[in-house]
Amino acid sequence: MSTVEDLRRMQSILDTAPVGVGISTNGIVRFANARLHEMIDVHVGSSSRDLYVDPIERDAIAARVAEGGIVRDVEIQMYAPGRREVRDISASFLPGDYEGSPGVLVWMLDITDSKRAAEALEEQRHQLAAILDNLPDATFAIDTQGFITAWNRAAEIMTGVKAEKMFGKGNYEYAIPFYGERRPILIDLLFSPDEEISQYHHVRRVGDALLGDGYIRWPHREMWFEGSAALLRDLQGNVIGAIETIRDQTERRKAEKGMESSNLRLSGVIDALPDAAFVIDNQRKVVAWNKALVAMTGVEAEKMLGKGDHEYAIPFYGERRPIVIDLIDKPEDELAKNYAWLRRENGGVLSGEVEIDFPFIDHTLYIQARARALYDGDGSMIGAIEIIHDLTERQRFENELTIAKRSAEEANTAKSAFLANMSHELRTPLNAIIGYSEMLAEELEEMGEARMVDDSQKIRSAGKHLLGLINDVLDLSKIEAGKMTVSLEEIEVSAMLRDVVSTITPLAKKNSNAVVLECPEDIPTIRADLMKVRQSLLNLLSNACKFSKEGTIRLRVTTVDSWIDFAVEDSGIGMTPEQLARLFEAFSQADASITRQYGGTGLGLAITRKFCRMMGGDVFVESSLGEGSTFTMRLPIAARDETANVATSSDGAGEARLDSRPLALVVDDDPAARDMLQRSLETCGYRVATAHDGEEALRLAAELEPSIITLDAIMPRTDGWAALSRLKADPKLARIPVIMVSVLGDSQMAFALGAAHYLSKPVDHNELISVLELYRGRRNVLLVEDDATTRAMMRRMLEKSGWSVIEAQNGEVGLERMAEALPDMILLDLTMPVMDGFEFVAAIRQREDWRTVPIIVLTAKDVSPAESERLGGRPARILQKGAVNLDDLAAQIRSLLPASPA
């Protein structure tokens, strides 16, 4: 039987073999078991050459078999069943004679899976090697026998030893490139017991890994390093080796040393600061704590360095909590909500003041804390600094200042009360001196005692001079105490200047001076305090008249933009630069010789400048010795209300506070007629306002509430008859006497419409005077005054002027007299015993029928805005004792009484 037949008989046995068995002769397959059929696409009778992926391999193997006999364990590639894939085969070939023909017996083993697994493993090894080579840290691995299996490029660079020289090294030889000798290194200690590892103080175990650091010195350089070593395990957890990485920390160590050096320098700088200060890094740990802070908190620096987690707040508050340095990066809305005492300054500095009870010292400090972030050159935040300034002394000083300020205010209040009392005590006797000297002069003149008239006028002049000095001192005191107020109103500049020039002319004539007014016709009205403007101009003109003889005093008025200039130019003695330097100082004059020669207190210019500045302006001077001086008072055309207390007047006419004469309203469309009536009325002692038609007359009547109205009948727009009807229909204006003036002879119509009198044009001057005298009828005046001398003087003056006087020595008696007979007018002092003037006015307010009685307050004290508020606007006038002559006082009374026939 042939070998092939024998194999076929053993088919069932061979089919169970794990290897493929086949026989081929002459390139034809003669036998194949089941495993061979599974491995490759083969069947009996097929060509064996077609089974090879590379047929050349088959020829090469056949040649080797023919030459040498058996060929063992060669790897070939053959097609799998269906030629779908290529299989890797390990085969052995045995030559023989099969059925009389040379042939080959083949034993085949499929190694495809193991081959692919090996290739995959090799790929992983290449990838691992690439990863290891690209690691920045030196890395190497050993197997369980301690032989090097990996040595990456970083290890080559670090040690200068190539990987090929290290592969397979064992017995601690891998330590030589690091230390120059064989000795255990970190990777070797992985396999050592803990008691052995404990001998190395720089090594610590973390699970399967070891961590350590050290220092290596090579011939060419030195290195600080950190190392880590870990066991390598397979998927079953079996240890298959170990790996170690070594990181070069030399630069970091140098940086740390540099940082330590910087911190030392920083500590030196911080210690040199006079204020307490500390610095934290970007981990919020303290890196500097200066000596001033040690002194402030009582906590030494060494106890604070490295502290974090708000521990640095404990020396301040006794507990962990955010302080200013912790809030530097908080958003503004959070700061505003929770830390209102903090504010953000320029440059990102966070600042705040707070009082702290330090836990380690026995007193409270009031501090200012300022913190800001610290940045490196790249703009990254590297920490923060807080500087703490002790404000305790400043706070104590401020508290003392507050107490001192309060004391000063109390003293100022006492001063004001003293001045008020002194003004009363000084002005009351002066009132009697001036008043009686006026009456004596009148009586002596009637008796023909010319010499004694001159003496009495000297007494009056001296009293007026003394009153002026007192008023100046009190004015200056009020200004310095902040009690002087500004009352703004619209001022007709031309009219004011005519009045000022008229007032100053007698003084100018004493030194044979002439006063020249230069004022444009179109000069605008200004908004200012009439009293202060007038007084300031009189001060400047008085000085010009005093220091000039037989010269010319010019009052020149000009406007520039929103300013008006009042320039007073004289041809007097002039001044030197040294004298000009102290010109506006209170109680200061050019020099002592001038004071002796010309007199004065040196207050006039000081008060004038202060008045002007209160109204938003100033005073300037130009002068040359022997050539005269020019004082320029510059005021805004419209002073700002916020710098003044704007006074209101019950009659709407601001000039009434200065001009005591009753007001007459002349209504006529003819300018010549208006001028004639104005002159006649002024001769009779009236101030005059004019209107050119009925509409303007009605407006001015409501605004000014004049004492008397002259009304032309024939005018454009609203004529006199229509105006008269509307005047009488208005309850507020119906009481004003109206004198109709007309060429038509319609007296009956005038009286029917409510006119008090009727005059025909052209108006006769004497007839007008006769009519006006009818409105100066006898009236009852209640005089409430505690000073008997003043009461006696006032009674004589009033009775001489045709008034009936009822006396009361205080407010309580005054109320009794009011109950007995209602007076037409009340003349009231404010400072009295039992019941003063303020209480008296308050009591009058309680009676409806008493409220309409006009009141003139005649007082020696200055009435403050608060006291005026107490009077409730009730007084129609407030006059100062001694500052108003008898005729003026009588005119004031007449102007307030409603006119009616005697």
Secondary structure, DSSP 4 states (H G I P E B T S, - for coil): --HHHHHHHTHHHHTT-SSEEEEEETTEEEEE-HHHHHHSS--TTSBSGGGBSSHHHHHHHHHHHHHHS-EEEEEEEEEPGGG-SEEEEEEEEEEEEETTEEEEEEEEEE-HHHHHHHHHHHHHHHHHHHHHHH-SSEEEEEETTS-EEEE-HHHHHHH---GGGTTT--TTGGGHHHHSS----HHHHTTS-HHHHTT-TTEEEETTEEEEEEEEE-SS-EEEEEEEEEEEE-TT--EEEEEEEEEE-HHHHHHHHHHHHHHHHHHHHHHH-SSEEEEEETTS-EEEE-HHHHHHH---GGGTTT--TTGGGHHHHSS----GGGGTTS-HHHHHHH-TTEEE-GGG-EEEEEEEE-TTSSSEEEEEEEEEEEE-TTS-EEEEEEEEEE-HHHHHHHHHHHHHHHHHHHHHHHHHHHHHHHHHHHHHHHHHHHHHHHHHHHHHHHHT-HHHHHHHHHHHHHHHHHHHHHHHHHHHHHHHTT------EEE-HHHHHHHHHHHHHHHHHHTT-EEEEE--TTPPPEEE-HHHHHHHHHHHHHHHHHT-SS-EEEEEEEEETTEEEEEEE--S----HHHHHTTTSTT--S-HHHHHHH---S-HHHHHHHHHHHTT-EEEEEEETTTEEEEEEEEESB--GGGS-----TTS-GGGGT--SPEEEEE-S-HHHHHHHHHHHHHTT-EEEEESSHHHHHHHHHHH--SEEEEES--SSS-HHHHHHHHHHSTTTTTS-EEEEESS--HHHHHHTT-SEEEESSPPHHHHHHHHHTTS--EEEEEE-S-HHHHHHHHHHHHHTTEEEEEESSHHHHHHHHHHS--SEEEE-S--SSS-HHHHHHHHTT-TTTTTS-EEEEESS---HHHHHHHTT--SEEEETTTS-HHHHHHHHHHHSPP---
